[in-house]
Amino acid sequence: MKILIVEDDLMMGAGLQAALNEAGFIAHWVTDGLVAFDLLKTASFRALVLDITLPGLDGLTLLTKLRAGANMVPVLMLTARDTTRDKVVSFESGADDFLVKTTDMEELIARLRALIRRAGFVGRITVGNLTIDTDTQAATQDGKWLSVSNREFLLLRTLMENAGQVVTRTRLEQQLFGLNRTGESNVLEVHIHNLRQKIGEDKLKTVRGVGYAMAKP
């Protein structure tokens, strides 16, 4: 699930992105409200983690513009201040939830998942005898539970979402390691090898020089 983080504090933004990626989300991070607004015109996200104080366009104005344009993406508003006024204004502007920045990441992730569930997202994908639940990160084959790591699950989800199509190596690396960290030795191949051992060699096809594809029944 793709999540957009809009946070100008570099340490906070990096921490959020790392924690969400580790939890199995695909977290994109921008530091400017205007950049986020432009991105949301063309890209789709399951939820938005939005700071109130931002350069370019503050979080409340960005949220108001989104709702005025009928964009109902679930929004978790963040602020450094735990005040009733901030909460009231956030909810009046269209926020779905509100947290202070001192909140631990486990609670933030749990709240995000709850928002996505309430928005009606059904996170179940089935390809052949494989089924995954993108909310709980559960994977089964022929009804039997598969033990996969977070990165293996992310790879499996991406390949299942694009079953029958080639997913480039670059795209897979970016989803595993972030937009600016591609080509990390043979780490991708190791994860692909581990997945093949668990789901069957015939499930994943290597397209030399391009990437990988999941066989579609």
Residue pairs with C-beta under 8 A, 6 or more apart in sequence:
1 24
1 25
1 26
1 46
1 47
1 116
1 121
1 123
1 134
2 25
2 26
2 27
2 28
2 43
2 44
2 45
2 46
3 20
3 25
3 26
3 27
3 28
3 45
3 46
3 47
3 48
3 49
3 112
4 27
4 28
4 29
4 30
4 36
4 39
4 40
4 43
4 45
4 47
4 48
4 49
5 13
5 16
5 17
5 20
5 27
5 28
5 29
5 30
5 49
6 29
6 30
6 31
6 32
6 33
6 36
6 48
6 49
6 50
6 51
6 54
6 59
6 62
7 13
7 16
7 29
7 31
7 49
7 51
7 54
7 78
8 31
8 32
8 51
8 53
8 54
8 55
9 51
9 101
10 31
12 51
12 101
13 29
13 31
14 29
15 105
16 27
16 29
16 49
16 105
16 108
17 27
17 28
17 29
17 178
19 105
19 108
19 109
20 27
20 49
20 109
20 112
21 27
21 178
22 150
23 109
23 150
24 134
24 137
24 150
24 153
24 154
24 157
25 46
25 112
26 154
26 175
28 39
28 43
28 45
28 179
30 36
30 39
31 54
31 55
32 54
32 55
32 56
32 57
33 54
33 55
33 56
33 57
33 58
33 59
33 61
33 62
34 56
34 57
35 56
36 48
36 50
36 54
36 57
36 62
37 57
37 62
37 65
37 66
40 48
40 66
40 71
40 73
45 73
46 73
46 74
46 116
46 119
46 121
47 73
47 74
47 75
47 76
47 112
47 115
47 116
47 119
48 73
48 74
48 75
48 76
49 76
49 78
49 108
49 112
50 59
50 62
50 63
50 75
50 76
50 77
50 78
50 95
51 59
51 78
51 79
52 58
52 59
52 60
52 77
52 78
52 79
52 86
52 90
53 59
53 79
53 80
54 62
57 65
59 77
59 78
60 89
60 90
60 93
63 75
63 77
63 90
63 93
63 94
63 95
64 93
64 94
66 73
66 75
66 94
67 93
67 94
72 119
74 96
74 97
74 112
74 115
74 116
74 118
74 119
75 94
75 95
75 96
75 97
76 95
76 96
76 97
76 98
76 99
76 108
76 111
76 112
76 115
77 90
77 95
77 97
77 98
77 99
78 99
78 100
78 101
79 86
79 90
79 98
79 100
79 101
80 100
80 101
81 100
82 100
86 98
87 98
90 98
91 98
96 115
96 118
97 111
97 114
97 115
99 107
99 108
99 111
113 135
116 123
116 135
117 135
121 135
123 133
123 134
123 135
123 136
124 131
124 132
124 133
124 134
125 131
125 132
125 134
125 157
125 160
125 161
127 160
127 163
127 214
127 216
127 217
128 203
128 215
128 216
128 217
129 141
129 142
130 139
130 140
130 141
130 156
130 160
130 199
130 203
131 139
131 140
131 141
132 138
132 139
132 140
132 153
132 156
132 157
132 160
133 139
134 157
137 150
137 153
138 145
139 145
139 146
139 148
139 153
139 156
140 146
141 199
146 198
146 199
147 198
148 156
148 195
148 198
149 191
149 194
151 176
151 191
152 191
152 194
152 195
152 198
154 175
154 176
155 172
155 175
155 176
155 191
155 192
155 195
156 195
156 199
158 167
158 171
158 172
158 175
159 167
159 204
159 212
159 213
159 214
160 214
162 213
162 214
163 213
163 214
163 215
163 216
164 213
164 214
164 215
164 216
165 213
166 207
166 210
166 211
166 212
166 213
167 211
167 212
167 213
168 210
168 211
169 188
169 210
169 211
169 212
170 182
170 211
171 211
172 188
172 211
172 212
173 181
173 182
173 183
173 184
173 188
174 181
174 182
176 187
176 188
176 191
177 184
177 187
192 204
192 206
192 212
195 203
195 204
196 203
196 204
202 215
203 214
203 215
204 212
204 213
204 214
204 215
205 212
205 213
205 214
205 215
206 212
207 213
